[in-house]
Amino acid sequence: MTMLTRDFHRPGRSPAYATEAMAATSHPLATAAAVEMMKAGGTAADAAIAAVGVMAVVEPHMTGIGGDCFALVSKPGKPIWGYNGSGRAAKAADPDALRAQGLTGIAPTNVHAVTVPGAVEAWEQILKAHGRFDLGRVLQPAIKYAKEGWPVTPRVAFDWPADVEALSKDAGASRHYLVNGKAPKAGDRMVSAALGATLETIAKEGAKGFYQGRVAEDIVATLRAKGSAMTLEDLASHFGTVETPIRSAYKGTEVVELPPNGQGVTALIILNILEQFDLKSMDPFSAERLHLGVEAARLAYALRDLHVADPAAMKVTVDQLTDKAFARKLAAMIDPTKRTPRIVPPPPGTNTIYCTIVDRDRTAVSFINSIFHHFGSKICTPDTGILLQNRGSSFNLDASHPNCYGPSKRPMHTIIPAMMVENGEVTASFGVMGGSYQSSGHAHVVSNMIDFGMDPQAAIDCPRGFFEGEKTTVEPTWGEAVIAKMRAMGHDVDVTTKPIGGGQMIKIDRSGFLIGGSDPRKDGLALGY
C-alpha cells in the first residue's frame, strides 16, 4: 500500500504522536482537560467526561447537558463495551394530537422535538463502569470555565450568528446565549454562570441532581409552558442502556458501531457497498471516487430512512441490513460513470461534538455528545441555563413507520462513535461530526485509511462530499476539475461555503505509538504525552 504523506509546502497539520496517552477533541481546552485528567491518574473514561463537560460549556451550539450521548469503550483483551445515552419522548407523547394540529412532521424548534436529555445519566454510568473518578472530580474544569469565563474560538464564532434570530425568540436562550441581543465574536470572553451552578449541582449530587430537584423542575416548567407533555416522572425514570456493538468487515478490517436507534448501521452499509468496487486503483481525490461515495451513501441513507428507529419498533434486523449478499445487490444498482436519477433500494433480505481518548493502559473511548441542531431546540431553561436538544425532530408522524413519534420512544439518532479492529484488537478510535453526514464520514475516513494508506490527520483532512436531496454538496477543496466532472456525470453540484462536519481519530499503531488527528474544520486539537 502506498502511504500518503502531506505536502509540507502547503499549510496543514501533521498527525500528533505520543507514547503514553492521547486525547483528540474539537476544542483545545477540552483536549487539555482530558490530558490533565489522565496525568492526575484518571482513565480514558474520566478524561472523556472531563473533555465533554468542557465542550458543553465552550461549544454550546454543538453540545450540552441538555443533549444525548453514545460511547464505545475498549480494553485490551476484552469485548468492546457500548452505551446508548439517548433519551425518550414523553410517556404522554401523542402522535394523533400532533396530526390533529395539522402537523406532518416535528419541526426542529417545536417543543415536541425536545426529548429527555440522556447525557448526564450516561456520563455517570460510564464513570462507574470504566472510571476512577466521579462526576464531582471530572466536572471541575467545566465548572471553572463556566463560572470564571471562557474564550470564544474562531469556529464557534463563525457558527453563532446564524442562530441569533431563533435564540432571541426564547427568553432563556436570549438571556444566556446572546450578548446584548447579538452573537459574541472570536476572542470575546463568555461567562455561563447559570450553567456553572447547574454543573456544580450535578458535581455534588450526581446524575440525580439533574433528573430530580430544582434542575428537573426548571426543565419541565420551561417545556410545559410551551405545550410539551414532558413531566418530572419522565426525567426521574430515564435510563440509558448498555449495548453490544455491531460490526462489519471492510477489506479485512472490522468497523465497530453501536446498534440502532443510532445510524451506525448506515456506515456499515456504505462500506459494504464500496467494498464491491476497486477504490484502491483510483485517485483518492478523483471525481470517480467521490461519485461512488455519494451513490453508495444515497442507497444506504434511503435504507436508514425506511428502517432505522427505536429497535423495539424496527421491522428488519441489523444482520439483514449488513448482509454482504444484499450489499452486492445494492452495488449493482450503481453506475460508476453517471448518477442514477432516482435511486431506490430494494427491501433487505430475511452540529455535535466528538472526542476520542486512549490512556496509558490502552483503554480507548470513542465518545459523542450532542444537542442535534445548532443550539438544539433553541429552548433554554431560564434559571439553570440548559439548552435542550431537539432529537424528536427526527421522528415522523407516519403511523405505519417504525420511527413514528410515540410514548417513551427513542428517535432515530445521527450521532455515532466508532472503532476499527484488526486481528481482534482495537487499532483506531474515531468519529466524524456533522448531523446525518456522520455515517458517510465514517465510511470516508475508513476508506482513506484502508484503501489509500492515509494517516489519521490526512484521512480527516481529505475533501468531503455528501448529498442533500437531489443535490450533491462538495467542499471547494475537491478542485474545479473534479467538480466539473461530477456535473458531467449528472450531479447537481452545490459547492458549500461551510465545511462539512468535523472529526477526530486516534490510531493505536503496531509500534505502540498513539497517532492522533483532529479536524481543521473545527478549533480542535490532538495532544498526547
C-alpha positions as CSV (number, residue, x, y, z in Angstrom):
1,M,0.0,0.0,0.0
2,T,1.3,3.5,-0.9
3,M,1.4,5.7,2.1
4,L,0.3,9.3,1.5
5,T,2.3,11.9,3.3
6,R,1.3,15.6,3.5
7,D,2.9,18.2,1.4
8,F,5.0,20.3,3.8
9,H,4.9,23.2,1.3
10,R,1.2,23.6,1.9
11,P,-0.5,24.7,5.2
12,G,-1.8,21.8,7.2
13,R,-1.4,19.7,10.2
14,S,0.8,16.7,10.9
15,P,-0.7,13.9,13.0
16,A,0.1,14.0,16.7
17,Y,2.3,11.3,18.1
18,A,2.6,10.1,21.7
19,T,3.8,7.1,23.7
20,E,1.7,7.2,26.9
21,A,-1.7,8.6,26.3
22,M,-3.6,10.9,23.9
23,A,-6.8,12.9,23.6
24,A,-8.3,14.4,20.4
25,T,-11.3,16.7,20.7
26,S,-12.9,19.6,18.8
27,H,-11.7,22.2,21.3
28,P,-8.2,22.8,22.7
29,L,-9.5,23.5,26.2
30,A,-11.3,20.2,26.2
31,T,-8.2,18.3,25.0
32,A,-6.1,20.0,27.7
33,A,-8.7,19.0,30.4
34,A,-8.6,15.4,29.2
35,V,-4.8,15.2,29.2
36,E,-4.7,16.7,32.7
37,M,-7.2,14.2,34.0
38,M,-5.1,11.3,32.7
39,K,-1.9,12.8,34.2
40,A,-3.8,13.0,37.5
41,G,-4.4,9.2,37.4
42,G,-7.7,9.1,35.6
43,T,-8.7,6.7,32.9
44,A,-9.7,7.4,29.3
45,A,-13.3,7.4,30.6
46,D,-12.5,10.0,33.2
47,A,-10.8,12.1,30.6
48,A,-13.6,11.7,28.1
49,I,-16.2,13.0,30.5
50,A,-14.0,15.9,31.6
51,A,-13.5,16.9,27.9
52,V,-17.2,16.6,27.1
53,G,-18.1,18.6,30.2
54,V,-15.8,21.4,29.0
55,M,-17.2,21.3,25.5
56,A,-20.7,21.5,26.9
57,V,-19.6,25.0,28.1
58,V,-17.3,26.2,25.3
59,E,-19.2,24.8,22.3
60,P,-22.8,25.5,23.4
61,H,-24.2,25.4,19.9
62,M,-22.9,21.8,19.4
63,T,-23.4,20.0,22.7
64,G,-24.5,20.3,26.3
65,I,-26.1,18.6,29.3
66,G,-29.5,19.0,27.7
67,G,-28.5,16.5,25.0
68,D,-27.7,12.8,24.4
69,C,-24.5,10.8,24.1
70,F,-23.2,7.5,22.9
71,A,-19.9,5.8,23.8
72,L,-17.7,2.8,22.9
73,V,-15.1,1.7,25.4
74,S,-12.4,-0.9,24.6
75,K,-9.9,-2.5,26.9
76,P,-7.1,-4.9,25.6
77,G,-8.3,-8.5,25.6
78,K,-11.9,-7.6,26.5
79,P,-15.1,-7.2,24.4
80,I,-15.9,-3.6,23.3
81,W,-18.5,-2.1,25.7
82,G,-21.2,0.2,24.3
83,Y,-23.6,2.6,26.0
84,N,-26.6,4.3,24.5
85,G,-27.2,7.5,26.4
86,S,-30.2,8.7,24.3
87,G,-33.4,9.9,25.8
88,R,-37.0,9.1,25.0
89,A,-40.1,11.0,24.1
90,A,-42.5,11.8,27.0
91,K,-44.7,8.9,28.2
92,A,-47.7,11.0,27.2
93,A,-46.4,11.7,23.7
94,D,-49.4,11.6,21.4
95,P,-48.9,11.5,17.6
96,D,-52.6,11.7,17.0
97,A,-52.7,15.0,18.9
98,L,-50.0,16.4,16.6
99,R,-51.6,15.2,13.5
100,A,-54.9,16.8,14.7
101,Q,-53.0,20.1,14.7
102,G,-52.3,19.7,11.0
103,L,-48.6,18.7,11.5
104,T,-47.0,16.2,9.1
105,G,-43.7,16.3,11.0
106,I,-42.0,17.8,14.0
107,A,-40.0,21.0,13.3
108,P,-36.6,21.4,14.9
109,T,-37.9,24.3,17.1
110,N,-41.2,22.7,18.0
111,V,-41.4,22.0,21.7
112,H,-42.3,18.3,21.0
113,A,-38.9,17.9,19.4
114,V,-37.4,18.0,22.9
115,T,-36.8,14.5,24.2
116,V,-35.4,13.6,27.7
117,P,-31.7,14.5,27.9
118,G,-29.8,11.3,28.3
119,A,-26.2,12.6,28.6
120,V,-25.7,13.2,32.3
121,E,-27.0,9.8,33.3
122,A,-24.7,8.2,30.7
123,W,-21.7,10.2,32.0
124,E,-22.3,8.8,35.5
125,Q,-22.8,5.2,34.3
126,I,-19.6,5.3,32.1
127,L,-17.6,6.6,35.0
128,K,-19.0,3.9,37.3
129,A,-18.1,1.2,34.8
130,H,-14.7,2.5,33.5
131,G,-13.5,5.5,35.5
132,R,-11.6,6.1,38.7
133,F,-13.2,9.4,39.5
134,D,-16.8,10.6,40.0
135,L,-18.7,13.4,38.4
136,G,-17.6,15.8,41.2
137,R,-14.0,15.4,40.1
138,V,-14.2,15.3,36.3
139,L,-16.6,18.3,36.0
140,Q,-14.3,20.7,37.8
141,P,-12.7,22.0,34.6
142,A,-16.1,22.7,33.0
143,I,-17.3,24.4,36.2
144,K,-14.2,26.6,36.2
145,Y,-14.8,27.8,32.6
146,A,-18.5,28.3,33.1
147,K,-18.1,30.4,36.2
148,E,-14.9,32.3,35.5
149,G,-15.3,32.7,31.8
150,W,-14.2,31.1,28.5
151,P,-12.8,32.4,25.2
152,V,-15.0,32.2,22.1
153,T,-12.8,30.4,19.4
154,P,-13.0,31.2,15.7
155,R,-15.1,28.3,14.5
156,V,-17.6,28.8,17.4
157,A,-17.8,32.5,16.5
158,F,-18.3,31.6,12.8
159,D,-21.3,29.4,13.6
160,W,-23.1,31.5,16.2
161,P,-24.5,34.5,14.2
162,A,-26.8,32.3,12.0
163,D,-28.9,31.4,15.1
164,V,-29.3,34.9,16.7
165,E,-32.8,35.4,15.4
166,A,-34.0,32.0,16.7
167,L,-32.3,32.4,20.0
168,S,-33.8,35.8,20.6
169,K,-37.3,34.3,20.5
170,D,-36.7,32.3,23.7
171,A,-36.3,34.2,27.0
172,G,-33.8,31.7,28.4
173,A,-31.7,31.3,25.2
174,S,-31.6,35.1,24.8
175,R,-30.5,35.6,28.4
176,H,-27.8,33.0,28.4
177,Y,-26.5,32.8,24.8
178,L,-26.7,36.3,23.4
179,V,-24.8,39.4,24.4
180,N,-27.0,42.4,24.2
181,G,-29.0,40.6,21.6
182,K,-26.0,39.7,19.5
183,A,-23.6,36.7,19.0
184,P,-20.2,37.0,20.6
185,K,-17.1,37.4,18.4
186,A,-13.9,35.4,18.3
187,G,-11.8,36.4,21.3
188,D,-14.8,37.5,23.4
189,R,-15.0,36.2,27.0
190,M,-18.2,34.5,27.8
191,V,-19.4,33.6,31.3
192,S,-22.0,30.8,31.7
193,A,-22.9,31.4,35.4
194,A,-26.3,29.6,35.4
195,L,-24.9,26.6,33.6
196,G,-21.9,26.6,36.0
197,A,-24.2,26.5,39.0
198,T,-26.1,23.6,37.4
199,L,-22.9,21.7,36.8
200,E,-22.0,22.3,40.5
201,T,-25.3,20.7,41.5
202,I,-24.5,17.7,39.3
203,A,-21.0,17.5,40.7
204,K,-22.3,17.4,44.3
205,E,-25.4,15.2,43.8
206,G,-24.5,13.1,40.8
207,A,-26.9,12.5,37.9
208,K,-29.8,12.6,40.4
209,G,-29.1,16.4,40.7
210,F,-30.1,16.7,37.1
211,Y,-33.0,14.4,36.8
212,Q,-34.6,15.4,40.1
213,G,-34.9,18.5,42.2
214,R,-34.6,22.2,41.0
215,V,-32.9,21.4,37.7
216,A,-35.6,18.9,36.6
217,E,-38.3,21.3,37.8
218,D,-36.8,24.1,35.7
219,I,-36.7,21.8,32.6
220,V,-40.2,20.6,33.0
221,A,-41.6,24.1,33.8
222,T,-39.9,25.5,30.7
223,L,-41.3,22.8,28.4
224,R,-44.8,22.7,29.9
225,A,-45.2,26.4,29.4
226,K,-44.7,25.8,25.7
227,G,-47.1,22.9,25.4
228,S,-44.9,19.9,26.0
229,A,-46.1,16.6,27.5
230,M,-42.8,16.2,29.4
231,T,-43.2,15.5,33.2
232,L,-40.9,15.2,36.2
233,E,-41.6,11.5,36.1
234,D,-40.2,11.3,32.5
235,L,-36.9,12.8,33.8
236,A,-36.8,10.8,37.0
237,S,-37.4,7.5,35.3
238,H,-34.8,8.0,32.5
239,F,-32.2,5.3,32.0
240,G,-29.6,4.6,29.3
241,T,-28.7,1.1,28.1
242,V,-25.5,-1.0,27.8
243,E,-25.3,-2.2,24.2
244,T,-23.5,-4.9,22.3
245,P,-21.8,-3.2,19.4
246,I,-22.4,-4.2,15.8
247,R,-19.7,-4.7,13.2
248,S,-18.8,-5.5,9.7
249,A,-15.5,-6.1,7.9
250,Y,-14.2,-3.8,5.2
251,K,-11.4,-5.5,3.3
252,G,-10.3,-7.4,6.3
253,T,-10.6,-4.6,8.9
254,E,-13.7,-4.7,11.2
255,V,-15.5,-1.4,11.7
256,V,-17.4,-1.3,15.0
257,E,-20.5,0.8,15.6
258,L,-23.4,1.0,18.1
259,P,-26.8,-0.6,17.0
260,P,-30.0,1.4,16.4
261,N,-31.5,3.7,17.3
262,G,-28.3,5.2,16.1
263,Q,-27.4,5.4,12.4
264,G,-24.1,3.5,12.8
265,V,-25.5,0.6,10.7
266,T,-25.7,3.1,7.8
267,A,-21.9,3.5,7.8
268,L,-21.6,-0.3,7.6
269,I,-24.0,-0.5,4.7
270,I,-21.9,2.2,2.8
271,L,-18.7,0.3,3.4
272,N,-20.3,-3.0,2.3
273,I,-21.3,-1.3,-1.0
274,L,-17.9,0.3,-1.5
275,E,-16.2,-3.0,-0.9
276,Q,-17.6,-4.2,-4.2
277,F,-15.5,-1.5,-6.1
278,D,-11.8,-1.3,-6.7
279,L,-11.3,2.1,-4.9
280,K,-7.6,1.3,-4.3
281,S,-6.9,1.7,-8.0
282,M,-8.5,5.2,-8.1
283,D,-7.1,8.6,-7.3
284,P,-8.4,9.4,-3.8
285,F,-9.1,12.9,-4.9
286,S,-10.9,12.0,-8.2
287,A,-14.5,12.5,-9.4
288,E,-14.8,8.7,-9.8
289,R,-14.1,8.1,-6.2
290,L,-16.3,10.9,-5.0
291,H,-19.1,9.7,-7.3
292,L,-19.1,6.2,-5.9
293,G,-19.1,7.5,-2.3
294,V,-22.1,9.7,-2.9
295,E,-24.1,7.0,-4.7
296,A,-23.3,4.4,-2.0
297,A,-24.5,6.9,0.6
298,R,-27.7,7.7,-1.3
299,L,-28.6,4.0,-1.2
300,A,-27.6,3.5,2.5
301,Y,-29.4,6.6,3.7
302,A,-32.6,5.6,1.8
303,L,-32.4,2.3,3.8
304,R,-31.8,4.2,7.0
305,D,-34.8,6.4,6.5
306,L,-37.0,3.4,5.8
307,H,-35.9,1.2,8.6
308,V,-33.7,2.7,11.4
309,A,-35.6,3.5,14.6
310,D,-36.0,2.5,18.2
311,P,-35.1,-1.2,17.9
312,A,-38.3,-2.2,19.6
313,A,-40.2,-0.8,16.6
314,M,-37.9,-1.9,13.8
315,K,-39.2,-4.4,11.3
316,V,-35.8,-5.6,9.9
317,T,-32.7,-6.6,11.7
318,V,-29.1,-5.2,11.6
319,D,-27.9,-8.5,10.1
320,Q,-30.3,-8.1,7.2
321,L,-29.2,-4.6,6.5
322,T,-25.5,-5.5,6.7
323,D,-25.7,-8.8,4.8
324,K,-22.8,-9.0,2.2
325,A,-25.1,-10.5,-0.5
326,F,-27.5,-7.7,0.0
327,A,-24.6,-5.2,-0.4
328,R,-23.7,-6.8,-3.8
329,K,-27.3,-6.2,-4.9
330,L,-27.0,-2.6,-3.8
331,A,-23.7,-2.1,-5.5
332,A,-25.1,-3.4,-8.8
333,M,-27.6,-0.5,-8.8
334,I,-24.7,2.0,-9.1
335,D,-23.4,3.1,-12.5
336,P,-19.7,4.0,-12.0
337,T,-19.9,6.5,-14.8
338,K,-23.0,8.6,-14.0
339,R,-25.5,9.5,-11.3
340,T,-28.7,7.4,-11.1
341,P,-31.6,9.9,-11.2
342,R,-33.8,8.0,-8.8
343,I,-32.1,5.5,-6.6
344,V,-34.5,3.3,-4.5
345,P,-33.0,0.4,-2.6
346,P,-34.8,-3.0,-2.5
347,P,-36.0,-4.3,0.9
348,P,-33.3,-6.1,2.7
349,G,-33.4,-9.9,2.9
350,T,-34.8,-12.1,5.6
351,N,-23.9,20.4,14.6
352,T,-22.4,17.6,17.6
353,I,-19.0,17.2,19.4
354,Y,-16.9,14.1,19.3
355,C,-13.8,13.1,21.3
356,T,-11.6,10.1,21.4
357,I,-9.2,9.3,24.3
358,V,-6.6,6.5,24.8
359,D,-4.9,6.1,28.1
360,R,-1.6,4.5,29.3
361,D,-3.4,1.2,29.7
362,R,-4.7,1.4,26.2
363,T,-8.2,1.7,27.2
364,A,-9.8,3.6,24.3
365,V,-13.0,5.7,24.5
366,S,-15.0,6.8,21.4
367,F,-17.5,9.3,22.6
368,I,-20.0,11.6,21.0
369,N,-22.4,14.1,22.7
370,S,-24.9,16.4,21.0
371,I,-27.9,18.6,21.2
372,F,-28.5,17.9,17.4
373,H,-29.1,21.2,15.5
374,H,-27.2,24.3,16.4
375,F,-28.3,25.3,19.9
376,G,-30.7,22.3,19.8
377,S,-34.3,23.3,20.0
378,K,-33.3,26.9,20.8
379,I,-35.2,26.4,24.1
380,C,-33.2,27.2,27.2
381,T,-34.2,26.8,30.8
382,P,-34.2,30.4,32.3
383,D,-32.8,29.6,35.7
384,T,-30.4,26.7,35.1
385,G,-29.0,27.7,31.6
386,I,-29.6,24.4,29.9
387,L,-30.1,24.3,26.1
388,L,-32.5,21.5,25.3
389,Q,-31.9,19.1,22.4
390,N,-34.3,18.7,19.5
391,R,-33.8,15.0,18.8
392,G,-37.5,14.4,18.5
393,S,-37.5,16.3,15.2
394,S,-36.0,13.0,13.7
395,F,-39.4,11.3,14.4
396,N,-42.0,11.3,11.7
397,L,-45.8,11.2,12.1
398,D,-46.5,8.2,9.8
399,A,-48.3,5.7,11.9
400,S,-47.0,2.8,9.8
401,H,-43.4,3.9,10.1
402,P,-41.1,2.4,12.8
403,N,-39.7,5.8,13.6
404,C,-43.1,7.4,14.2
405,Y,-43.3,9.7,17.3
406,G,-44.7,7.8,20.3
407,P,-44.7,7.4,24.0
408,S,-41.4,6.7,25.7
409,K,-39.8,6.1,22.3
410,R,-36.3,6.8,21.2
411,P,-35.9,8.6,17.9
412,M,-33.5,7.6,15.1
413,H,-30.2,9.2,16.0
414,T,-27.4,10.6,13.9
415,I,-24.6,10.7,16.4
416,I,-22.3,7.6,16.3
417,P,-18.9,6.7,17.8
418,A,-16.8,4.1,16.0
419,M,-13.7,1.9,16.3
420,M,-11.6,-0.2,13.9
421,V,-10.4,-3.7,14.9
422,E,-7.7,-5.8,13.3
423,N,-6.8,-9.3,14.5
424,G,-9.1,-8.9,17.5
425,E,-7.6,-5.7,18.8
426,V,-8.8,-2.1,18.5
427,T,-6.4,-0.2,16.2
428,A,-8.3,3.1,15.9
429,S,-11.0,5.0,17.8
430,F,-12.7,7.7,15.7
431,G,-15.8,9.7,14.9
432,V,-17.0,12.3,12.4
433,M,-19.4,15.1,13.4
434,G,-21.9,16.6,11.0
435,G,-25.5,15.5,11.6
436,S,-26.7,13.0,9.0
437,Y,-23.3,13.2,7.3
438,Q,-21.7,11.1,10.1
439,S,-22.3,7.7,8.6
440,S,-20.9,8.8,5.2
441,G,-18.0,10.4,7.1
442,H,-17.1,7.2,8.9
443,A,-17.1,5.3,5.6
444,H,-14.9,8.1,4.0
445,V,-12.2,8.1,6.7
446,V,-12.1,4.3,6.9
447,S,-11.6,4.1,3.1
448,N,-9.0,6.8,3.3
449,M,-7.0,4.7,5.8
450,I,-7.5,1.3,4.3
451,D,-7.6,2.0,0.5
452,F,-5.2,4.9,0.4
453,G,-2.9,4.5,3.3
454,M,-3.6,7.9,4.9
455,D,-2.6,8.6,8.4
456,P,-5.4,9.8,10.8
457,Q,-4.8,13.5,10.1
458,A,-4.8,13.1,6.4
459,A,-7.8,10.9,6.5
460,I,-9.7,13.6,8.3
461,D,-8.4,16.4,6.2
462,C,-9.4,14.8,2.9
463,P,-12.1,16.8,1.0
464,R,-15.7,15.7,1.6
465,G,-18.9,15.4,-0.3
466,F,-22.4,14.4,0.5
467,F,-25.9,14.5,-0.9
468,E,-28.8,16.7,0.2
469,G,-32.0,15.7,-1.6
470,E,-31.2,15.8,-5.3
471,K,-28.1,18.0,-4.8
472,T,-24.6,16.8,-4.3
473,T,-22.8,19.1,-1.9
474,V,-19.0,19.2,-2.0
475,E,-16.2,21.2,-0.4
476,P,-14.3,23.5,-2.7
477,T,-11.1,21.7,-1.9
478,W,-12.0,19.0,-4.4
479,G,-11.0,21.5,-7.1
480,E,-12.6,22.9,-10.2
481,A,-11.8,19.9,-12.5
482,V,-13.3,17.3,-10.2
483,I,-16.4,19.5,-9.6
484,A,-16.8,19.9,-13.4
485,K,-16.5,16.2,-14.0
486,M,-19.1,15.4,-11.3
487,R,-21.5,17.8,-13.1
488,A,-20.8,16.0,-16.3
489,M,-21.7,12.7,-14.6
490,G,-25.1,14.1,-13.8
491,H,-24.6,15.5,-10.3
492,D,-26.3,18.8,-9.5
493,V,-23.3,20.1,-7.5
494,D,-23.5,22.7,-4.8
495,V,-20.1,24.0,-3.6
496,T,-20.6,24.6,0.1
497,T,-19.2,27.7,1.8
498,K,-19.3,25.9,5.1
499,P,-17.1,22.9,6.0
500,I,-18.8,19.5,6.1
501,G,-18.6,18.2,9.6
502,G,-15.6,17.6,11.8
503,G,-13.9,14.6,13.3
504,Q,-11.1,13.1,15.5
505,M,-9.2,9.9,15.4
506,I,-6.5,8.1,17.5
507,K,-4.7,5.2,15.9
508,I,-3.0,2.6,18.2
509,D,-0.1,1.8,16.0
510,R,1.6,-1.6,15.9
511,S,4.8,0.1,17.2
512,G,2.9,1.1,20.4
513,F,2.7,4.7,19.5
514,L,-0.5,6.7,19.5
515,I,-1.2,8.7,16.4
516,G,-3.9,11.3,16.5
517,G,-5.7,13.6,14.2
518,S,-8.2,16.5,14.8
519,D,-10.3,18.2,12.2
520,P,-9.1,21.6,10.9
521,R,-12.7,22.3,10.1
522,K,-13.1,22.9,13.8
523,D,-10.9,24.5,16.5
524,G,-9.8,21.2,17.8
525,L,-6.5,19.6,18.9
526,A,-5.0,16.2,19.3
527,L,-2.4,16.1,22.1
528,G,-0.5,13.3,23.9
529,Y,2.4,12.7,26.2
